[in-house]
Amino acid sequence: MLMWPTPPYLEEDDATLDVVAKLLDRRLESMIGGPLLSAGAHQASHHLASEFNIALSLEAGADPRPYLAMVDHYLTQLQTNTLRGGRCRPTATPRPTGSPAATRAATAAP
């Protein structure tokens, strides 16, 4: 689980982080499969302080690094394409090595 402190309820950026959490949650849910059992993002707003959470649940022994790299990619994509006023364009989604999608892509005939 990754967690960051965020502004209190109804303070500047609280509502923005609620939207970011929803967007990221949908992206993370699309990654579920193979060793990734569950994934999600949530912004918990409270009056004194709030928190932004990202949770990934992997099979025992699975390497979390490719999944954390994908989370970093999604956060960067949200920041540069959405939060800074750029257009959010579909981009290729990186896949962790060894995932079923990566295996299919690697063995597909050109």
C-alpha positions as CSV (number, residue, x, y, z in Angstrom):
1,M,0.0,0.0,0.0
2,L,1.2,3.5,-0.9
3,M,-0.2,6.4,1.1
4,W,0.3,10.2,1.1
5,P,-1.1,12.9,3.3
6,T,-3.4,15.3,1.5
7,P,-5.2,18.6,2.3
8,P,-8.1,18.4,4.7
9,Y,-11.8,18.1,3.6
10,L,-13.0,21.0,1.4
11,E,-9.5,22.7,1.4
12,E,-7.7,23.5,-1.9
13,D,-7.1,20.4,-4.0
14,D,-9.3,18.1,-1.9
15,A,-11.9,17.7,-4.7
16,T,-9.3,17.4,-7.4
17,L,-7.7,14.5,-5.5
18,D,-11.1,12.8,-5.3
19,V,-11.3,12.9,-9.1
20,V,-7.7,11.8,-9.5
21,A,-8.4,8.8,-7.2
22,K,-11.5,7.8,-9.3
23,L,-9.5,8.1,-12.6
24,L,-6.6,6.1,-11.2
25,D,-8.8,3.5,-9.6
26,R,-10.4,2.7,-13.0
27,R,-6.9,2.4,-14.5
28,L,-5.6,0.2,-11.7
29,E,-8.7,-2.1,-11.9
30,S,-7.9,-2.6,-15.6
31,M,-4.5,-4.1,-14.6
32,I,-6.0,-7.0,-12.5
33,G,-5.0,-10.4,-13.8
34,G,-2.2,-12.8,-13.5
35,P,-0.3,-12.3,-10.3
36,L,-2.2,-9.0,-9.6
37,L,-5.2,-10.0,-7.5
38,S,-6.6,-6.6,-6.8
39,A,-5.7,-2.9,-7.2
40,G,-7.3,0.4,-6.4
41,A,-6.9,4.0,-5.4
42,H,-8.9,6.0,-2.8
43,Q,-8.9,9.6,-1.5
44,A,-10.1,9.6,2.2
45,S,-11.1,13.1,3.1
46,H,-11.3,14.2,6.7
47,H,-11.7,17.6,8.5
48,L,-8.2,17.8,10.0
49,A,-6.2,15.8,7.4
50,S,-6.8,13.5,4.5
51,E,-4.9,10.7,2.8
52,F,-4.5,9.3,-0.7
53,N,-4.1,5.5,-0.9
54,I,-3.0,3.2,-3.6
55,A,-3.3,-0.5,-2.9
56,L,-2.0,-3.5,-4.9
57,S,-2.5,-7.1,-3.9
58,L,-0.2,-9.6,-5.5
59,E,0.2,-13.4,-5.4
60,A,2.8,-14.6,-2.9
61,G,6.3,-14.3,-4.4
62,A,5.2,-12.0,-7.3
63,D,7.6,-9.1,-8.0
64,P,5.9,-5.8,-7.2
65,R,8.3,-3.6,-9.2
66,P,6.6,-3.8,-12.6
67,Y,3.3,-2.9,-11.0
68,L,4.8,0.0,-9.1
69,A,6.3,1.2,-12.3
70,M,2.9,1.1,-14.0
71,V,1.4,3.1,-11.1
72,D,4.2,5.7,-11.5
73,H,3.4,5.8,-15.3
74,Y,-0.3,6.3,-14.6
75,L,0.4,9.1,-12.0
76,T,2.8,10.8,-14.4
77,Q,0.2,10.5,-17.2
78,L,-2.5,12.0,-15.1
79,Q,-0.3,14.8,-14.0
80,T,1.0,15.8,-17.4
81,N,-2.1,15.2,-19.5
82,T,-4.9,15.9,-17.2
83,L,-4.0,18.1,-14.2
84,R,-1.8,20.5,-16.2
85,G,-4.4,21.3,-18.8
86,G,-3.0,19.1,-21.6
87,R,-5.2,16.8,-23.6
88,C,-5.4,13.3,-22.3
89,R,-4.6,11.1,-25.3
90,P,-4.8,7.3,-25.3
91,T,-1.3,5.9,-25.0
92,A,0.1,2.4,-24.9
93,T,-0.2,0.9,-21.5
94,P,3.0,-0.7,-20.2
95,R,2.5,-4.3,-19.1
96,P,4.6,-6.1,-16.5
97,T,6.9,-8.7,-17.9
98,G,5.4,-12.2,-17.7
99,S,1.8,-11.0,-17.7
100,P,-0.7,-12.9,-19.9
101,A,-1.0,-9.9,-22.1
102,A,2.8,-9.5,-22.5
103,T,3.1,-13.2,-23.2
104,R,0.4,-13.0,-25.9
105,A,2.0,-9.9,-27.5
106,A,5.5,-11.4,-27.5
107,T,4.3,-14.6,-29.2
108,A,1.8,-13.0,-31.7
109,A,2.8,-13.4,-35.3
110,P,3.7,-10.1,-37.0
